[in-house]
Every structure is written in C-alpha cells, then in structure tokens.
C-alpha cells in the first residue's frame, strides 16, 4: 500500500500536477508567448498582438492560483501589485478582467477572441491553445 501511494504521488509530480498553463482560443494570433510577454500582458503593457486586442483573465485576489501566478510570473507582492494598479488607474488603465472560477475563465477564453487565462495543467481542455507553461 505504501509503495502504491508513493508511486501515485510521484506520477502526479511527473505529469504536471503543479503546472500552470496559459491558454487562448484557437483564433489567437500566435502559438507561444515568453514569460516576459505574459508578465507584460498581465500588467497591460502589451495590449495588442498582430492587431488583436488581448484580454487577460485573472481570478479574485484570494485565489491560491492567482497568488502563485503573481509571485512566479509577475514577481510582485500583493502590496506592490495594488500600488501598481492604483498608479495605472490614473493613467486610464484597468487591471485584467476577473473571473470567479477556472471553469468560467475557460468558457470566456473559448468565446472571446484575444482572451487568455492561466489555469492548472490538470484542467487543460482539448479545444484551446497553450501559449505558455510554468512549473509552480
């Protein structure tokens, strides 16, 4: 029994149980983004790619996946990120759209050209494009 649990834990580790993927619908103008591009998109410094408006999707501030994303990809603490968006607000920029769940983010991405969202690898649907992968 102990070996079975150990094997199961190891296989979950190998198959991306703690991997984040950035997805878009099949009409997205590119098929790959760099980590820096993802950061720039989520900070609204990049808003167009090949003439398509990019619509980044986020989750509520307390979401565990969002906290990992902000730490690993944006490299900003919640306090610094809040300060950043307060400053950007006065320049006319709004933070990414917030969805309440991974399921709603996936539905949004499927329906809206230019929409992107980060989700756990384990929730990856077949009908989207993976633009970026990151170990968490």
C-alpha positions in Angstrom: 0.0 0.0 0.0 2.8 2.4 0.9 4.5 1.8 -2.5 1.2 2.4 -4.3 0.9 5.8 -2.6 4.5 6.7 -3.3 4.1 5.7 -6.9 0.9 7.7 -7.2 2.5 10.8 -5.7 5.5 10.5 -8.0 3.3 10.2 -11.1 1.3 13.3 -10.1 4.6 15.1 -9.8 5.8 13.9 -13.2 2.5 14.7 -15.0 2.2 18.3 -14.0 0.0 18.4 -11.0 1.6 21.7 -10.1 2.0 23.2 -13.5 0.3 26.3 -14.8 -0.6 26.8 -18.4 -1.6 30.0 -20.2 -4.4 29.3 -22.7 -6.2 31.1 -25.5 -8.8 30.0 -28.1 -7.8 28.6 -31.5 -8.1 32.0 -33.2 -5.3 33.6 -31.1 -2.7 35.3 -33.4 0.4 33.5 -32.0 1.0 30.0 -30.6 3.6 30.8 -28.0 4.5 33.6 -25.5 7.6 34.1 -23.4 7.4 34.6 -19.6 8.2 38.3 -20.1 5.4 38.7 -22.6 3.0 37.1 -20.2 4.1 39.5 -17.5 3.7 42.5 -19.8 0.3 41.4 -20.9 -1.0 41.0 -17.3 0.4 44.4 -16.4 -1.3 45.8 -19.5 1.9 47.0 -21.1 1.2 44.8 -24.1 -2.4 45.1 -25.2 -2.2 44.1 -28.9 -0.6 41.2 -30.7 -0.8 41.1 -34.5 -3.7 43.6 -34.4 -5.7 41.5 -31.9 -6.7 43.1 -28.6 -5.5 40.9 -25.7 -8.0 40.3 -22.9 -6.1 38.8 -19.9 -8.3 37.0 -17.3 -7.5 36.9 -13.6 -9.1 35.4 -10.5 -10.2 37.0 -7.2 -7.3 38.3 -5.1 -7.6 35.5 -2.5 -7.4 32.7 -5.2 -4.4 30.4 -4.5 -3.5 30.0 -8.2 -3.6 33.8 -8.6 -1.2 34.3 -5.7 1.2 31.7 -7.2 0.9 33.4 -10.6 1.7 36.8 -9.2 4.7 35.6 -7.3 6.1 33.4 -10.0 5.3 35.3 -13.3 4.7 38.9 -12.3 7.2 38.8 -9.4 5.2 41.3 -7.5 3.9 41.1 -3.9 0.2 41.8 -3.5 1.1 45.2 -1.9 3.3 46.2 -4.9 0.7 45.0 -7.4 -2.0 47.0 -5.7 0.2 50.1 -5.8 1.0 49.5 -9.4 -2.7 49.3 -10.4 -3.5 52.4 -8.3 -0.9 54.3 -10.3 -2.1 52.8 -13.6 -5.7 53.7 -12.8 -4.8 57.4 -13.0 -3.3 56.7 -16.4 -6.6 55.2 -17.7 -5.6 51.5 -17.5 -7.7 48.9 -15.8 -6.4 45.6 -14.3 -7.3 42.3 -16.0 -10.9 41.0 -16.0 -11.7 38.9 -13.0 -13.5 35.5 -13.3 -14.8 33.7 -10.3 -13.6 30.2 -11.3 -11.3 28.3 -13.6 -14.4 26.9 -15.4 -15.7 30.4 -16.1 -12.2 31.5 -17.3 -12.1 28.6 -19.8 -15.6 29.4 -21.1 -14.6 33.1 -21.5 -11.4 32.1 -23.4 -13.4 29.8 -25.7 -15.9 32.6 -26.6 -13.7 35.7 -26.8 -11.0 36.2 -29.4 -7.9 37.6 -27.7 -8.8 36.3 -24.3 -6.1 34.5 -22.3 -6.2 32.8 -18.9 -3.8 30.8 -16.7 -5.2 27.5 -15.4 -3.8 24.4 -13.7 -2.4 21.9 -16.2 -4.8 19.3 -14.8 -7.8 21.4 -16.0 -6.5 21.8 -19.6 -9.3 21.3 -22.2 -8.5 20.0 -25.6 -10.1 22.8 -27.6 -7.7 25.6 -26.6 -4.1 26.6 -27.5 -1.4 26.5 -24.8 0.7 29.7 -25.1 3.0 29.2 -22.1 3.8 26.6 -19.4 5.3 27.2 -15.9 6.2 24.9 -13.0 4.8 26.3 -9.8 
